[in-house]
């Protein structure tokens, strides 16, 4: 049984394509149903912000000590060692995406904007449900899952051609 996922999606920057919200929702649901939805059948909540480079640079500087914009930041809400309150949904956390960086990377990597956005949303959500890529073995597991999820959506392997994983860490970029 897949648990329900409630997503608060906010577009706080001008310039995002009209279909960006639909792309984000599709990516979140694909990853959630495959990986997160079976989490003890508990409902969950997620916040996702379509932002810009300036806002993401500020967050990246404040939370990661990196004074530059990045494509995606993930901020997990749950403490895995702390039991949630009974009957309360699992708070997954926040994902923030930077329009200019996502657009530039898509162009540089000869990918459609929608495919690159889909990959980054999936990447950010996987961080929120416990995946990471700091160690090589963790990166292999996370990347393989991303490739599988994207393939299920008709999107080719984003790591072909020397592309590196998004930069996300805890309090993280994707």
C-alpha positions as CSV (number, residue, x, y, z in Angstrom):
1,X,0.0,0.0,0.0
2,X,1.4,3.4,-1.0
3,X,1.0,6.1,1.6
4,X,-0.4,9.5,0.6
5,X,2.0,12.3,-0.1
6,X,0.8,15.9,0.3
7,X,3.0,18.4,-1.6
8,X,3.1,22.1,-1.1
9,X,4.5,23.5,-4.4
10,X,5.3,27.2,-4.5
11,X,6.7,29.1,-7.5
12,X,8.5,32.1,-6.0
13,X,10.4,33.2,-9.1
14,X,9.4,34.5,-12.5
15,X,10.4,32.6,-15.6
16,X,9.5,29.0,-14.8
17,X,7.9,27.3,-17.7
18,X,4.1,26.9,-17.5
19,X,4.3,23.1,-17.3
20,X,7.0,23.1,-14.6
21,X,4.5,22.3,-11.8
22,X,3.2,19.4,-13.7
23,X,6.7,18.1,-14.4
24,X,7.5,18.4,-10.7
25,X,4.4,16.6,-9.6
26,X,5.0,13.8,-12.0
27,X,8.6,13.4,-10.8
28,X,7.7,13.4,-7.1
29,X,4.9,10.9,-7.6
30,X,7.1,8.5,-9.6
31,X,9.9,8.6,-6.9
32,X,7.4,8.4,-4.0
33,X,5.4,5.5,-5.4
34,X,8.6,3.6,-6.1
35,X,10.6,4.4,-3.0
36,X,8.9,6.4,-0.4
37,X,5.3,5.5,-0.5
38,X,5.6,2.2,1.3
39,X,7.1,3.8,4.4
40,X,5.0,2.1,6.9
41,X,1.8,3.3,5.2
42,X,2.2,6.7,6.9
43,X,1.1,9.8,5.1
44,X,3.9,12.3,4.3
45,X,4.3,16.0,3.5
46,X,6.8,17.7,1.3
47,X,7.5,21.3,0.4
48,X,9.0,22.1,-3.0
49,X,10.0,25.6,-4.1
50,X,10.6,26.7,-7.7
51,X,13.1,29.6,-7.0
52,X,16.0,31.4,-8.7
53,X,19.7,31.5,-8.4
54,X,19.9,34.5,-6.0
55,X,17.6,32.8,-3.4
56,X,19.3,29.4,-3.8
57,X,22.8,31.0,-3.5
58,X,21.7,32.6,-0.2
59,X,20.4,29.3,1.1
60,X,23.5,27.5,-0.1
61,X,25.8,30.1,1.6
62,X,23.8,30.0,4.9
63,X,23.3,26.2,5.2
64,X,26.3,24.7,3.3
65,X,28.9,27.5,3.4
66,X,29.1,27.6,-0.4
67,X,28.6,31.1,-1.7
68,X,27.2,30.1,-5.2
69,X,24.0,29.0,-6.7
70,X,23.3,25.3,-7.3
71,X,20.6,23.4,-9.1
72,X,18.7,21.8,-6.2
73,X,18.9,21.9,-2.4
74,X,17.3,19.3,-0.1
75,X,16.5,20.0,3.5
76,X,15.3,16.9,5.3
77,X,12.8,17.6,8.1
78,X,12.7,14.2,9.9
79,X,15.2,13.0,12.4
80,X,15.4,9.4,11.5
81,X,16.3,8.5,15.1
82,X,13.2,10.3,16.5
83,X,9.8,8.6,16.4
84,X,7.0,10.7,14.8
85,X,4.0,11.6,16.9
86,X,1.2,9.0,16.5
87,X,-1.3,9.9,13.7
88,X,0.9,12.7,12.3
89,X,2.2,12.6,8.7
90,X,5.9,12.1,8.2
91,X,7.5,15.5,7.4
92,X,9.9,14.8,4.6
93,X,11.4,18.3,4.2
94,X,12.0,20.9,1.6
95,X,13.4,20.9,-2.0
96,X,14.4,24.2,-3.6
97,X,15.3,24.5,-7.3
98,X,17.1,27.3,-9.0
99,X,15.7,28.2,-12.4
100,X,18.8,29.8,-14.0
101,X,21.1,26.9,-13.0
102,X,18.6,24.2,-14.0
103,X,18.2,25.9,-17.4
104,X,21.9,26.5,-18.0
105,X,22.8,22.9,-17.1
106,X,20.1,21.5,-19.4
107,X,21.5,23.5,-22.3
108,X,25.1,22.6,-21.5
109,X,24.2,18.9,-21.2
110,X,22.0,18.9,-24.3
111,X,19.0,17.8,-22.3
112,X,15.4,19.0,-22.4
113,X,14.6,21.3,-19.5
114,X,11.8,19.0,-18.4
115,X,14.0,15.9,-18.3
116,X,16.7,17.7,-16.3
117,X,14.1,19.2,-13.9
118,X,12.6,15.7,-13.5
119,X,16.0,14.2,-12.6
120,X,16.8,17.0,-10.1
121,X,13.4,16.6,-8.4
122,X,13.8,12.9,-8.1
123,X,17.4,13.4,-6.8
124,X,16.2,15.9,-4.2
125,X,13.3,13.6,-3.0
126,X,15.6,10.6,-2.7
127,X,17.8,12.7,-0.4
128,X,14.8,13.4,1.7
129,X,13.9,9.8,2.1
130,X,17.4,8.7,3.1
131,X,19.6,8.3,0.0
132,X,23.0,9.9,-0.3
133,X,26.0,10.0,-2.6
134,X,28.9,11.1,-0.4
135,X,30.5,7.6,-0.5
136,X,31.1,5.9,-3.8
137,X,29.0,2.8,-2.9
138,X,26.1,5.1,-1.8
139,X,26.4,7.1,-5.0
140,X,26.2,3.9,-7.1
141,X,23.0,2.9,-5.3
142,X,21.4,6.3,-5.6
143,X,22.4,6.8,-9.2
144,X,21.1,3.4,-10.2
145,X,17.8,4.2,-8.6
146,X,17.6,7.5,-10.4
147,X,18.3,5.9,-13.7
148,X,15.6,3.2,-13.1
149,X,13.0,5.8,-12.1
150,X,13.8,8.0,-15.0
151,X,13.8,5.1,-17.5
152,X,10.3,4.3,-16.2
153,X,9.3,7.8,-17.2
154,X,10.9,7.5,-20.7
155,X,13.9,9.6,-19.8
156,X,17.4,8.4,-20.7
157,X,20.3,7.9,-18.3
158,X,21.4,11.3,-17.1
159,X,24.9,10.1,-16.2
160,X,25.9,9.0,-19.7
161,X,28.5,11.2,-21.3
162,X,30.5,12.1,-18.1
163,X,27.7,14.0,-16.3
164,X,28.3,14.1,-12.6
165,X,25.8,13.7,-9.9
166,X,24.0,16.8,-8.6
167,X,25.8,18.5,-5.7
168,X,23.4,17.7,-2.9
169,X,24.5,17.0,0.5
170,X,22.5,17.2,3.8
171,X,21.0,20.6,4.0
172,X,21.9,19.6,0.6
173,X,22.1,20.4,-3.0
174,X,20.9,17.7,-5.2
